[in-house]
Structures are given as C-alpha cells and as structure tokens.
Amino acid sequence: MSLTFLVGNLCLKYFMDAISTWISGALITLLTTCSIC
C-alpha cells in the first residue's frame, strides 16, 4: 500500500512539474510573439 502510494506521489509530482514547465514555456512563447508583433 505504502509503495503504491509513494510511486503515485512521485508520478503526480513529475506530472505537475511537467505541466508547470509547459505552461511557463507557453507563456514565454506567447509574450515573445506578442512583443514581436
């Protein structure tokens, strides 16, 4: 039970990190595009 919980927690943390990285990258791209226009 605890092992499954630990693995799930790690997967969730990795997923959240990937999402936040993607969002910040998208925002930077959007801002750069807007400033060029």
C-alpha positions as CSV (number, residue, x, y, z in Angstrom):
1,M,0.0,0.0,0.0
2,S,2.7,2.5,1.0
3,L,4.8,1.6,-2.0
4,T,1.9,2.2,-4.4
5,F,1.2,5.5,-2.6
6,L,4.9,6.5,-2.9
7,V,5.0,5.7,-6.6
8,G,1.7,7.5,-7.3
9,N,3.0,10.5,-5.4
10,L,6.2,10.6,-7.4
11,C,4.3,10.3,-10.7
12,L,2.0,13.1,-9.6
13,K,4.9,15.4,-8.7
14,Y,6.6,14.7,-12.0
15,F,3.3,15.3,-13.8
16,M,2.8,18.7,-12.0
17,D,6.4,19.7,-12.7
18,A,6.0,18.9,-16.4
19,I,2.7,20.8,-16.6
20,S,4.2,23.9,-14.9
21,T,7.2,23.8,-17.1
22,W,5.0,23.6,-20.2
23,I,2.8,26.4,-19.0
24,S,5.7,28.7,-18.3
25,G,7.2,27.8,-21.7
26,A,3.9,28.6,-23.4
27,L,3.6,31.9,-21.6
28,I,7.2,32.9,-22.6
29,T,6.5,32.0,-26.2
30,L,3.2,33.9,-26.2
31,L,4.8,37.0,-24.6
32,T,7.7,36.9,-27.1
33,T,5.3,36.6,-30.0
34,C,3.2,39.5,-28.8
35,S,6.2,41.7,-28.3
36,I,7.4,40.9,-31.8
37,C,4.0,41.8,-33.2
